[in-house]
Amino acid sequence: MNRTWRLLLVLLVWTCASVAARAQQRDPFSNSNDPNDPFVKSQPAAGKPVEITFKVLDENEQPVPDVVIHPRSSRDRFVTDKDGIATWKTTEERISQLAAGTPKQIGFATGPARDRPMPRITARFTVDTLTAGSVLTLRGKAGVRLSGRVVGAENGEPINNVRIYCAAIEYPKPLQSNWFTSTNDAGQWSMVIPRVDTKVIAAGQGLLGYKIDHDLRYATDVKIPENVDAITVPDFKIDPIPPLKVVVRDADQKAVANAMVKAWYHHWLSDDIVMPESFSDSVSTDEQGRAALKVKEVEGVTAFVKATRVVDGVTLTGRTKISPDVPESTQQPIEIVLQRPVAVTGKLTRDGQPASDVEVVIYESIDVPKRSPPWITTGLRGESTTNASGVYELQVEPGVRYVVALKQRGNDGRQTLLHRTSDALMTSYTVPATELNSVAKPSR
């Protein structure tokens, strides 16, 4: 017996030593070939290695250093040295994956040169040309760097995220131009373009506080003289949209400070799906309950302004429907009255007995007269579970119509409709008692 135990002990020690030795030999952060190693890095794509050499020259056949070259549809990048030479290290299989068209080709593009204004170069090479072993030449021409600013016409405020396009003067089509950039937080932009007379266009949509589009409202012609490498374009001065003025009061008509205010509209994603989408910034009211919202350009939509304020742990809300047209600066402030949540209560029964532990949800609803049924839900606004008496209670925002439904969905993915309020709720509301065995699913 003792001999058997000694043999087992020796075997155990040898096994542990072997495992420890293998663990020491295996670096968990290396390219281990052990398929059981959880730290193994992914292996590079297999295939025959290929090195493809590119040379970038300017119009005077001089090498251009520090130019980034990248194949289209690939994350590979390689940079030219002082002799304008760059090497792409890849594999035959990778080339085959990137190649497209007939004959099989790969497109290449360059970034701007670091020390000279040279526009990007684009070129395409067939697979046979790429793998022939010869040096592939990319030739560029000297360009010109345009720069400028986009600011507000009234206050000179820098405007970011404005798209700047360069297009032919004779055929200015911003959305079809391949030469574009965007303004930064300081409203500045810069771009290297070919040395041709061009129309510079400031365009875009959905800018808070400013009216802008792709209609050439803001465009200027730029003539490119000889022997000039950089041109400053005059500022684009964008007309503002008048702010949306709001005043927030409580139920006693007292001004409410520090209420958060935002404007929304109903954005229809399809005939059956609508979502509230913001078209303003979010602003806090001052001591007089006033706020001025920067808004985007929206037309022909159902819009409203909503305010919220938490008081003693209770969220007070209020909303006011507004005209979908762009607000006028001379308008009277839109008044929003904050109110406490209203309670929506009801009772569920099953075979005449209280139905407990049934999950109930409530959705905001809007009217859609041409639809059947003539309404649609826009968002979940609360959940509740019936108690032992079959009673549920939901706290919701006043001034809105609601749909109450069972949370559980049927096999068809639909929820069972319990009730829809006939009007916007301004006070607490009691849903008529509902017998679950008699309710039908909504026809939607």
Protein Blocks (a to p, Z undefined) as FASTA:
>chain_A
ZZmmmmmmmmmmmmmmmmmmmmmmpcfkbccfbfklmkbccdddeddddddddddddfko
pacehiacddehiabdcdddfkopacddddfklmmmmpgcjdddddddddddfkbccddd
dddddfklmmnopacddddddddddddddddfklopacehiacddddfklccfklpcbdc
dddfkopacddddddddddddedehiehiacdfeomaccdddddehiabdcddddddddd
dddddddddfkopacehiacdddddddfbfkbccdddfbdcddddfkopacddddddehi
acdddddddeehiacdddddddfbdcdfkbccddddddddddddddddeehiacehiacd
dddddddfkbccfbdcfbdfbdcdddfkopacddddehiacddddfbdcfkopacdfbdc
fbdcfbdcddddddfklpccddZZ
